Amino acid sequence: MTERDLAAIAAERERIRAAYLSPTASRPASSARGLHHVAIVCADVEQTVRFYQGVLGFPLTEIVENRDYPGSNHFFFDLGHGNLLAFFDFPGLDVGPYAEVLGGLHHLAISVEPERWAQLRAALDEAGVEYLLESGTSMYFRDPDGTRVELISDPLGEMYGLSVL
């Protein structure tokens, strides 16, 4: 991108900020009470459980048949604070490999305590999972299906020293 392109993008970001971002003190409360779950497609239930529960330490909380596709599983992991991460498998469907597309998932950012972040880094090392360290508080890696996951040791509502909530 050229300097002119970057300047135009920055100007557009500031226009949107001015038009839609309310100061914290005057921002209305959200109509939502929280994130119930995020559902991601996986190729292999057991491989997914071994990774998310075994390597990352997110307890499996339930596994049921997917009501929308007989023979498919819908299963959940506890991310703390009432938040769940869910998966579907679709046996018999050729859903293809993971791909980042417009409207699709770019990455899933999960907040963990700083001490736990260091333990999870060691667990990823032990499991042979490659990761990228960023800003001293984030690590990015891919799950067995290629979904990009970020573990961030910043508190909920903060990112790299910036309050985002």
C-alpha positions, 0 to 999 in steps of 0.5 A: 500500500502506498502512503496515500492509501494508508492515509486514506484508511486512517482518515476513514477509521477516524471518521467512523470513530467520530461517527459511532464511538461513544465515550465510555461514560455515555456508552449505553449498556449492551443488550446482550448478557454475554457470549454463549458460545462460538461454534467451529467446524472440526474434522475429528471429535476426538482429535479436537478434544485431545487438543482443547482439553488435553493441551489447552486445559479447557474442560469438555462440558457436554457432547450431544447430537447436532439437532440440524444434522443427524450423526453430527456431534455438537460439543462444548468446552468451558472457557471460564466466566460462563463462556463456551467454545463449541464444535460441530463435526459433519461426518459424510460431508466434504466440508474441506479444509479450514479457510479464512474468507470474508465473513469467516473466522480470522482468529479466536482470542482467549484470555488467560492469566499470565501464569497460565499463559506461560504454562500453556506455552510450555504445553504447546512446546511439549505437544510440538505446536508451532506458535508466534509470540506477539507483544509479549502477551499474545501467542498465535497458533493453529488447532488441528484443523487450522483454526487460528487461536490466540492466547492473550494474557492481557485482562479481559477488556484490555489489549496491549495496554489499551482498554477496548471495553 
